Amino acid sequence: MNGGDVVAEILKREGTEFLSVFPAQDLIDAAAKVGIRPIICRQERVGMAIADGFSRTTNGKRLGVFAMQRGPGAENAFPGAAQAFSDNVPILLIPGGTDTTRAYISPDFNSVENYRNVTKWAAQTNYVERIPELMRRAFYHLRTGKGGPVLVEVPKDIWPADFTGELDYTPVQGNRFGPDPDETKNVAGALLAAENPVIHAGQGCLYAEAWDELQELAELLQAPVMTTLPGKSAFPEDHPLALGASAVSTTGMIHHFLGKADVVFGIGTSFTRTNYGKTIPPGKVMVHSTNDPADVHKDYRADYSLIGDAKLVLQALIAEIKDATNGDGHRKTRDAGPEVQAVKSAWLDEWMPQLRSDEEPINQYRIIWDLMNHVDRPNTIVTHDAGSPRDQIVPFWESVAPRTYMGWGKSTQLGYGLGLVMGAKLAEPGKLCVNMMGDAAIGMVGMDIETAVRHKIGILTIVFNNGVMAIERGHMPYATEMYAALDQGGDYAKVADGLGAWSSRVERVADFIPRLDEAIEATRSGRPALLDCVVKEGYDFSKYP
């Protein structure tokens, strides 16, 4: 065996199903020989997003892997690592590296040093015998604690180097850890004493697969539940206690209940202050549970804290609350559901003129509303791109099952959603996987629609095509000359058709559902589809001060 064979065999033993890659010749053939399917993208950033979407969709139980060439390949892939790091997604990165005899000689690119701030852990295989040791450590980091990219660089001379003897490697098990019993008791007391608690659930609840426990705790406490953008779908948004998710835009329910809350319980969230999440008003009692101690007191004061896996924390809290209340919690003394539903109904009534608008060019909210009410939501995975599509979709798309929505965005690279949705489709081939993006985003990554065509990844892309970078206009109110520069044009249905996808341009409201049905039918055969929807320029968002 040589170094490439060793890496491929370890990936196989670890259950790797496919290798997202932009030609890294040293690994592609070795991986294919052991039955790992190569998914060869057109650019590294999209390849990283494919691995990212796969890991998100499987809750990290099946891991996405991306490999790239040394030098330019590793340089081009950096944005994808930055995005996955900001969203705490566990993916394995395997860049090629400079020959060990040229280590630290400028200007050769050293991935370990350059990626250090956007990876959870990074190491270089400085001789072939160390590959098993370093891969073992990499998979342990991927499966333990907070998620994040992990990198193992393989230098040029290590790939062909002979590995002597038998490969001693068994798959790595990660560890979960639970909360301190005394601290759990204190937090349970604080939650029971709260008059108007709100649960603030993050994506840690998804990775821990703690959605049942989250729902049980909410019902025990009669506490409304909001989610972060990455945590969207951890709590069913058709539940009477659901407040929805928050990004730049938010829901009327979150605004109302977060404002009146006396206690905010964050579970599976870093409580990071970001432009892409709801700021918690001052004056609340803050309870923070995370699996990373570095998150506590990072951006918000924590009056109480619990460290541990979200599922284990919720199980411990449920047991403590039941023990203190004869199993009832507040179910016999409170019913928060009717107030949540009343606020929701009033908020939706305000937005119905847009959600059901017949105007043309088409209102983006009409597309979102029709799509949501037409597809089989439990068997549909939706994601968005950055900018206007994200902020229009997040409040109004009602996720009813775990991991049916991929919300992302502490870093917001245009075009990231296309790779994410390909990764989701690879993980869940039986589900309809939809990405909604603007015309600026498709301009950055649209050629990778051909990647989906070539590999028969039957995704559906919906383009909001209004010919302008709408969300950016308000940033430059006096730079009128910039408006023309921000205007963009294109018939993206023709582009997609030229790349081999099924495509259609939609200009009339009445045509959307029939074309949608045709597009969905095309995806069932493994052919990607694109709907180029000509939409209005407006970009109103559901925002509150």
N, C-alpha and C positions, 0 to 999 in steps of 0.2 A: 504494500500500500504506500501511496505517497501522501503528502499533506492534504491535497484536495480530496482524496479518497477518504481520509480520516474524518475531515469535516463533514462530508456528505453522509458517511455512515452514522456519525453521531446525530446529525439532524434527523436521519431516518429513525433511529432508535428513540429519539425524543418526540416522534409523532409528526414531524413536519410534513405537510401535505403538498405544499407548493413553494417554489422559490421565486419571489418577485425579484426581477433582476434587469439591469441594463447591461448588455453583454460583459459579463465577468467570466471570460473563457475558462479560467482556472477552476471554476466551480460548476458551471452549467452542465458539462458533460458528466462529471462525477455524480452530480445530483440525479441527473436523468437515468444513469446506470442503475441506481438503487431505487428508482421508482418515484422520485420527487419531481413533480411537474413544474417545468420552468414557465413563468409568465413574464415574457420579455416586453418591457414597456418602451416607449419612445423617449422619455426623459426621466431622470432619476427622481425628481420631486413627486411625480405621479406614482412611480414604483414604490416609493416610501409610503404614500397614502394608501396604496393597495394593501400593503402589509398592515398598516395601521387599521384600516377598516375591517380587515379579517380579525385582528385581535380584539377590537371593540365588540364585534358582533358575537364572538364566542366567549366574552367575558375573560379573555386571557387564558381560557382552558386549552385552546388550540392557538398556537402562537404564529403570528406573521413574521416572516424572515425576508430581509432585503439584502442583496449583495451587489456590489458595484466595483468598478475598476479603481485602481489606485490613481491618485492625482486628480484629473478633471472629474472623474466619476464621483469620487468622495466629495469634491468641492461642490458639485451640482446637487448632491443629495442633502447637503447641510440644512436647507430650509425645512425639509420633511422631518428631520430629527428635531429641529426647533419646535415644530408644530406638535409632534408627538410628546415631546418633553413638557410643553406647556399644558397639555391635556392629560398627562400622566398615563400614557398608553404603553403597555409592554410590547416592544418589538425588538427582534434581534437584528443588528446591523453587522454585516461582514464585508468591510471594505478591503480591497487589496492595499498593499503597502509597498513602500520603497524597499529595495534590497537592504538587508540588515547591514551590509558593508557600507551603505550610504546613509545610515541613520543620522538624523540631526544635521544634515548638510543642506543648507538653503540653496534653492527655493523649494526643494521637494516637500510635498504636503504630508504632514504627520497627522493622521486621523485621530489618534489617541489624544494628542495635545489640543488639537483644534476643536474636537467634539466634547471636550471635558465639561463645558458648561451647559451642554444640551443632552447629556446622557446621565443615566443613573450610575453607571459603572462602565469603565473602558479599560482595555488591556491589549497589548501586542503579543503575538506568539513569536517570541524571539528565537525559538528553535522548535522543530517539529514534534519532539517528544512532549512538549508542554500543551499541545492542542487539547487533549482530553481534560487536563486539569483546568484550563481556562474556560473551556466550553461548559464544564460542570459548574464552575462558579457563575458563569453568565446565566445559565438556566435557573440557578438558585435565586439570583437577584431578580430575574424576570417573574418568578413565582412567589416571591415573598415581599410583604410590605407594599408600600405605594408603588404604583406602576411607573414605568418610564423606559425609554430606549436603553438598550445595553449593547455595547460595541466590542467586537473582537477583531482586531486588525491582523491580517495574514500577509506578511511581506512577500515580495516577489520570489525570493529564493526558498521560501518555506513551502509553497504549493507543490513543487516537484520533488522536494526532499524525501528520501526514503524513511518510512516509519518501520522500525524493526520490531519483531515480536507480535504478540496478540494484542488486540485493542481491548483494554479492560475498561468498559464504560457501561453503566446502567443508567436509565432515566432518573432525573433528579426530582425529588419531591420538595415543594416549598413548605413553609411554616405559616400557620395563622396564630395569632395571639389574642387572648381575651382580656377584658377589663378587670381591674382590682375590685374585689367584692365590697370593700368599705366605700370606695368611691362610687360604685354602682348604687349602693344604698342611698348615698347623699343625693345623687342625681335623680333617682326615682322619687325621693321626697320633694325635691324642687319642682319636678314636673307635675306631681300630684297637687302641689300647693298653688300652681299657676292658675289664674283665672281665665286668661286668654292665650294659651300657648299656641305657637306655630312651629311645625316641624319643617326644617330646611334641609332637604335631602339632596345629596350629591351622588356622583357616579360611583363612589365607593360602595353604595348600596347595590349597584348593578354588578360590579366585579365580584362582590361577595355573594351575589344571588340572594339578596336579603329582602326581596320585594314582598314576600308573604309576611315576614316579621314586621316590615315597615307598615303594612296595612293593619296588622293586628295591633300594633302600638297606637297608631292613629285612632283606631276605633275604641281602644281602651281609654285613651285620654280624651276622646272627642276633640282632637286637635287637628285643624286643617293642615294640609301638606302642600308646600311649594317645592319645586325642584330647581336645581341649577340648570344651566343650559346643557352641560355634558350629562347631567343626571336625569334629563327628561326621558320618561317612560319607566322610571323606577317605581312610580306610583301611578295606578290607572287613572287617567284624567277624566273618565266618566264616573268616577267614584263620587259620592255626595260630599266628601271632604277635600276634594282635589281643588287646588288653587291654580294649577298650571305651572309653567316654567317662565323664567325671566332671562332676557339678554339685554340688548339696548332697549328693545321693546319689552313690554310686560303685560300682565292681565289686570283687569279691574279688581279681581279677587285678591291678587297678591298685594296690590296697593292698599286695599281696604283692611285686610287682616294683618298684614305686617305693621301697618300704622297703629292698630289698636292692641297689638300683642304686648304682653308683659314679660313673657319668656320666649326666647327663640332657641330651639334645640337643633343644632347642626349635626347631622349624622352622615358620615362618609363624604365630607366636604372639607376643603382646605380653608374655607371662609376667606378666600382671596378677594381683595378689593380690585375690581377690574371694570373697564368700560362695558364689558360683555356679561354683566351680572347685576342683580339688584342690590344697591347699597342698603344696608340695614340701618334704620333710623336709630339715633342715640336714645339712651334711657332704658334699654331692654336688659333684662337678665340674660346673659349669654351662656349657653351650655354647648360645649364643643366636643364632639367625638370624632376622632380621626385615627388612622393607623400610622400616622407620622408625627412624632412629638414636635418636629420642627414647624408644624403648622400652627401649633397652639400659641396664642398671643402674637402671631405674626402680623395680622392686620386688625384684629378685633380683640378687645379684652375678653378673657374667658373667666366667668365667675365660677364655673364648674367645668371640668374636663374629664374625658375618658379616652384612654388609648387602647385601640384594638380593632380587629376585623369587624366591619359593620354588622354582619350577621350574628357574631358572638356577642357583641355589645347589645344589640336589640333583644336577643334571646335572654340575656341576663337581666335587662331592664324589665322585660315583660314578666319574667318570673318574680322579680322583686315587687313590681306593682301589683300583681295578682295576689301575692302573699300578704301585702299590706291592706288589700281591699276585698278580701274573700273572693277574689277572682273577677270582680266587677269593674275595677277602675272607676271611671266616671260615666259608664254607659247608662246607669240608672238615674243619674242626676243631671246630665247634660245631653243636648242634641244639637251639635253645631251645624249639621248638614243643611237644614232649611235656610239658615242665614247665608251660607255659602252659595246655595242654589239661587237665592233671591238676588244676590249681588251679581252672580254670573248671568242671570237672565237679563238684568238691567244693562249690564255691560254689552252683551251680545246684541241687544235691541239697538244700541247706539251704532253698532257696526254693521247691522244687516243691510243698510243701503249700499254698502261697498261689497259685502260678502255675496249679495245677490244682484249686483249691478248688471244691467244689460248694455252698458255703454261700450262704445268701440272707438278707438283701440281698446282692447279688453282690459278690464281692471284686474290686477294681479290677485286681489283678494277673491274675486269670483273664481279664478282658476284653482286657488287653494281650496276653497269651499266645495267646489264641484268634485275635485279630485278626492278629497277626504270622504265625501259622502257617496262616492261611487265605487271605491276599491274595498277589498276585504282587509280592513285595517289590521286585525291580528296576524295576518299573513303578508303584510306589506312592511318593508323597511324604507324609511324616508330619511334623506339628509338634504342639506341646503348648502349653498355657497356663502361666502362672506358678503357683507354689505346688505343692500336692500332685501334680497330674497330671504336671508336669515331673519331679518327683523320683521318681515311681513308674515313669515310662516310660523315662527315660534309660538306666539300667543294663541293662534287659532287652530293649529293642527292638534287634534285631540288624540294622544297616544293611549291605547287601551291595553297594551301588553308589553312586557319587558323587552328591551332591545329592538323595538320597532321604530325607533327614532335615534339617529346619531346627531346629537348636538355637539358642536365644537366651537372653540373660539377665544381662548385667551390670547393666542396668536391667530391672525385671521388672513391667511394667504389666499388670494383669489385663485380659484381653480382647484382647491383641495378636495372639494366634494366629489369630483369625478372619480378620482382614485379611491376615495373612501367607499363609494357605492359599488365599485368593482370588487373590492375586498369583501364587502358584505354579501355580494352575490356568490362569490367563491365559497363563503362560509355557509350560506343558506341558499343553495341553488333552487329550491322549491318555492321561494318567496319572490314576490314582486319587489324589486329594488329600484327606488326612484331618487334621482338627484335633481333638485331645482337650482338653477344658476342664472346669473345675469349675462348680458352680452359681453361685458368686460372680462368676466371669468372664463367664458368659453374661448375668448381670444387668447388667453394664456396657455390653455391646456387642451384645446379642442382636437388637436391631431391625435391625441391618445384615445379618441373614440375608435380609431383603427386598431388599437391594442385590444379593445373589447371585441371588435369584429374578428380579428385574427384568432383569438383564443375562445371565441364562442361564449362570451360572458354577456348574457342577455339582460342588460340593464336598460332602464328608461331614463332619458334625460329630458327635462322640460326647461327650455330657455325662455326667460322673461326678456324679450327683445324690444327695448324701447329706443335704442339708438343713442342713449346717453348714459354717462356715469352718474346716475341720478343722486345717489347719496352724497356725492362729493361736491355738488353744486353749492350747497349752503356754506361750505368752508371758504368759499372765495366770492363773497357777495359783490365785491368791487372789481374783480378781475373779469370784466365782461368779455374781453378778448379770449378768455380761457374757455368760454362756453362752447364756442365752435370747435376748439381743440378737444373738448371732452365728448363731443358728439361722435358717435361711431356708427358704422353701418355694416350690413352683411345679411345675406340670406343663408342662415346656418342650416336650414334643411338641405340646401344644395351641397354645402360642405359635407354634411353627414352622409348624404347619398354618395358623394364622390369617394368617401372613405369606406363605403360598403354597408353602412347602417340603413335600416328602414327609417324613413323620415317623412315629415309632412309640415307644411307651413300653415298655421292656424291664425286667421284674421278675424273670424266672426265667432261670437259667443256660442251660437248654435252649433258650430262645427266641433267644439272642443271635445265633448263626450264621445261622439262617433269616432273621431280620430284617436282619442285615448284608447278606445276599445281595440282599434286596429293595431295600435302600438303595443298594447299589452299582449295581444295575440302573437305579434312578431317576436316578442321576447321569450315566449314559451318554447320557441324552437332554438333558442340560444343566439338569436340575432339581436344586437342592441338596437334600440329605437330612439329617435329624437323628435320632439315636438317643438318647433320654432314658433313660439306664441308672440304675436305682435301686440304689445301691451302699452298702456298709457304711461306718460312720463311720471305721473304722481308717485310719491313715495311716503304717504302718510303712515305713521307708526302709532301703535298703541303705547304711548309713553305718558308718564306722570312725573311731576317735579321730584 
